[in-house]
Amino acid sequence: MCAACAPTPLTTHPWQAEPLHRLMERYQEAMGLSGRQLRFFFDGQRLAGTRTPEQLGMEPDDVIEAWA
């Protein structure tokens, strides 16, 4: 299942120094997927929730994929 293919994708602009686990949790809640095991990917690599957008060199229009 591709969570990123949901009819209403979540658009957000996390702070560059904010750990990605907060964004991941907000996405799960917004899509009604709380408690489900999702995997998040950026540029083909699985994301660790402890990393920040700044550490990954993310830019404002970058996309994170979510897979169940």
C-alpha positions in Angstrom: 0.0 0.0 0.0 1.4 3.4 -0.9 0.4 5.8 1.8 1.9 8.7 -0.3 -0.8 7.9 -2.9 -3.6 8.9 -0.4 -6.3 11.1 -1.9 -5.2 14.0 0.3 -1.4 14.1 0.7 0.0 16.0 3.7 1.9 19.1 2.8 4.1 20.4 5.5 7.3 22.3 5.9 9.1 21.0 9.0 11.8 23.0 10.6 15.2 22.1 9.2 16.4 21.0 12.7 13.2 19.1 13.7 13.7 15.3 13.9 11.7 13.6 11.2 9.9 11.3 13.7 7.6 14.2 14.5 6.7 14.6 10.8 6.2 10.9 10.5 3.9 10.8 13.5 1.8 13.8 12.2 1.5 12.1 8.8 0.2 8.8 10.4 -2.3 10.7 12.5 -3.5 12.9 9.6 -4.0 9.9 7.3 -5.8 7.9 10.1 -2.9 5.4 10.1 -1.9 5.7 13.8 -0.5 2.5 15.1 0.3 1.1 11.7 3.9 0.4 10.7 4.9 2.7 8.0 8.2 3.0 6.3 9.4 6.4 5.0 11.8 7.0 2.2 13.7 10.0 0.7 15.7 9.7 -2.5 15.3 5.9 -2.4 16.7 5.5 1.1 14.7 4.5 4.2 14.6 7.3 6.7 15.5 7.1 10.4 13.2 9.3 12.5 16.2 10.7 14.4 17.6 12.5 11.3 16.6 16.0 10.4 15.8 17.6 7.0 19.0 19.6 7.4 21.1 16.5 7.9 19.6 15.0 4.7 20.1 18.1 2.6 16.3 18.4 2.0 14.9 21.3 0.1 11.4 22.8 0.4 9.9 20.9 -2.6 11.4 17.5 -1.8 9.0 14.6 -1.3 9.1 11.9 1.4 7.4 8.6 0.4 5.4 6.6 3.0 4.8 2.8 2.5 2.8 0.4 4.6 
